[in-house]
């Protein structure tokens, strides 16, 4: 199999690696029992289509006592009772299969969450190589970092880390850690899928820990054109497999 949009299948492949497990937010199919157990354990979860892309249909749910706050696009709604919030999400998802995932408290720039896009490509000569990294900052009022949907922006990763307050000496360490995780993830996914490139969405929490949010097999490399320095874009498109 050379291509898949199934987020749960890719998560399960990655979770087979002991070295990657601690970098994966717990992810399950969206059933009432899984929804309940993850909310009980983590208090905040994200629900998204199992095969979706571009940030479409993504909802954040936070538990506060017996009430639940749902953040969907720029809208926020408070719902009383687990059964009621589960039914609300089922209606909003319109029959589309979804996953429920632990929500990572992403680092923020000016109050807006950001994550990283990490491009990893494979050549017969050198194996897997990290060819580019950037930060995607959510637009005002959004919890998703997809640039087009949230009207956010991209910046060099080191800039986002510095502005988030995590930067300085920690930025280099975080970048190296991200590279190691991305390379391991690409090799692990290659064990199941015939792929030569992966665009990983990697989260960085407020303590500087790196997480793998999801893996994209057809990543939009034009994101890198939005950076002032085009060298990473040229490296990605000019990479010889």
N, C-alpha and C positions, 0 to 999 in steps of 0.2 A: 504494500500500500504506500503510495507516494505522497498523498495529501489527505489531510483531515481537518475539519473544523471542530471536531468533538472535543470540547475542553475537558470533560471528565475522563475520556480515554487517554488523553495526553497526560493529565495529572497522575493517573494510575501507573503509566509507564515511568514517569519521573519518580514516583514514590517507591518504586522498586529499588532505587539507589539509596543505600543507607546514608551516603554522604550528602544527599540532597534533601532528605526527609525534613530536617529541621529548618530548611529554607522554603518549605511549601506550606501555605496556609491551608488548614484542613478544608477539604472540599468533598461534597457529597451530592448525590442526585437530590432534586428538590421534592421531597416528600414531607408530609406533616411531621413524622417522627424525626427525620433528620433536621428539619427546620427547628423543631422544638429543642432537640439536644444541642445543636450548635449555638442557638441563642442562649440557652441555659448556661453553657460553658463559657462563651466569649462575650455575651451581651450585645455584640454588634456583628452583623453578617451582611453579605452582599448576595443578591439573587440575580442571575443573568442567564440568558438563553445558552443552552449547551453548545449550539453551533453558531451563535451570533458573532457579529463583528462590528467595529466602528462605534462601540459603546451603546448600541441600540438595545432598549429593553432592560437596562441595568437599574436595579433598585437597591438602596441601602436601607437596612432595618436596624433600629436601635431599641433595646428593651429598657424600660424604666418602670420598675414595679410590674404592674399588670397592664400597662399601656405601652404602645409601640409607635415609634416615630418612623415613618417611611419617607425617604428622600428619593424622588423620581424626577430626573431632569432638574428643573429649578423649583419644582413643587415639593412642598412638605406637608405631610398629613399625619395626624395623631389618631390612632385607632385603639380602642379598648378590647382586650381579649385576644388570645393567641389564635383561636379559631377564626375570628373576624379578620385579623390581619392576614392569615394564611389564605382565606377566601378572597380577600381583596387582591392579593398578589396573583392568585390563580386567574382572576378575571382580567387583570392587566396584562398577563402573559398570553392571553387569548389562545390557550391550548398548546403553546410552544413548550417543548421540554426544556427545563431549566436545571441549573445547579445552584446549590447554596454553599457559600464559601465564607470562612472567617474573614472579617474585615480587618485589614491592617491599618493602624493609625499612622498614615503616611506623613512624612515630613512636609512642611508647608513653606511657601514663599508668600509673604504678605497675606497670610490667612488662607491661601489656596493650596490644596494638596497637589503634589507632583509625583510622577514616577519616571522611570528611565526606559528608553528603548535601546536595547543592546542588539546590534547586528553581529551574527556569528556565521561565517562562511567556511566551506570545506574545499580544499584542493587535494588532488592526488599526491602532490609533492609534500605539502607541509601540514596536512590534516586540518583540523578546525582552528580558525583564527578569528579573534574579535576585530572587526573592521570599522566599527563605529558605535558611539554612545552619545545620547543626548537626553535632556530632561523635557518632559511634557507637563506643563503647568495648567491645571484646570481653569476654565473661565470663571468669572465671578458668579457665585451662587450654585455652582455645580460640584458634585462629588466625583464625577468621571473626568478622566484626564484626556479623553479623545479630543483632539484639537478642533476638528471640524464641528463636532456635535456641541461642544461646550464653549466654542469660540475662545479657546485658550491659546497658549503660545509655546513655542519651543525655544530653549536656550541651551548653551553648553552645560553639561552636567556639573562641571566644577563651579559654574556661576550659581546654579540652583542650590548646590550644597553650601556654598558660602553665604548666600542670602537667607538660607533656612536656619542658620546658626549652628549647623553641624560641621561646616567646612573647616578651613584652616588645616591643621596637621592631619585631621581625620579624613579629609577628602581623598588623599592618595591611598590610604588604607582601604577605604570603602570602594574606591575604583578597582583596586587589585582584587579585593574580595569578590566584587561583582564579576570581574573577568573570569575568575576561577569557577564560580558557580555557573556562569553562562556556558563555558566550555564543557563542564561536566554535563550540563543539561542537554547540550547539543549532541554529545556522544551517546547519552542515554536514549534520546529520541531516535537517533540514527539506528539503534538496535532494533527498532520496530518499523520505522518509516524510511523510505529511500529519499532522503532529503539532502540538499547541498547548502541550504541556508535556512536560518531561523532568526526571526525577530522576537526577542524576549521582552516582555513587559516586566520590569523588575522594580519592586517597591523598596523604598528605604524608610524604615519607621523612625520615630522621633529619637530613638536611641542609637540610630545609625546601623541597625541590622538590615541585611539585604534579604529580600524575599522574591521568589518567582511567582508572579501573579498569573501569567499565562504565556503560552508559546504560539507564535504565528508563523505558518509556513509560507504565506504569501504576504510578507510585510510591505507596507508602503514606504519605499526608500525615498520618496520625494519629500518626506518629513525633513530629511537632512539638507534639502535645498533651502529650507527656511532659515538655516543658520547663516550668519554673515560669512563665516569661513566655509568654503565649499569643498575643502580638501577631503573630508570624510565621505561626502557624497561621491566624489571622483574615485576614491579608493573602493567604495562598495560596488559601483557600477563597472569599474575597470578590473575587478578581482577576477583572476584566472582560476577556474576550477580544475 
